[in-house]
Amino acid sequence: MYSKRFAALQSGGWLRTFQRHGGHVLIPLDGTQYFCSQKVSCDNCSSRTPANGKCEYYRAMVAARAAVGARKLSLRTCAR
């Protein structure tokens, strides 16, 4: 998911201000769940069955952020 976005940003020169030693860019990743329900779901929801045996529907995402001083760049994508 991120490789296409990263390549587009890199080829467009957007990452130059975030480069540090040796031209590397530090991009931490953070995963989060932002919805969970045993009753409400849609076609884009993931599902799991915890130990209590009741099916849960949930949405999750991975976010990447590069920051140098006041300059910030965020990339978000849904895990599904």
Buried (B, 14 or more C-beta within 10 A) or exposed (E): EEEEEBEEBEEEEEBEEBBEEEEEBEBEEEEEEEBBEEEEBEEEBBEEEEEEEEEBBBBBBBEBBBEEEEEEBEBEEEEE
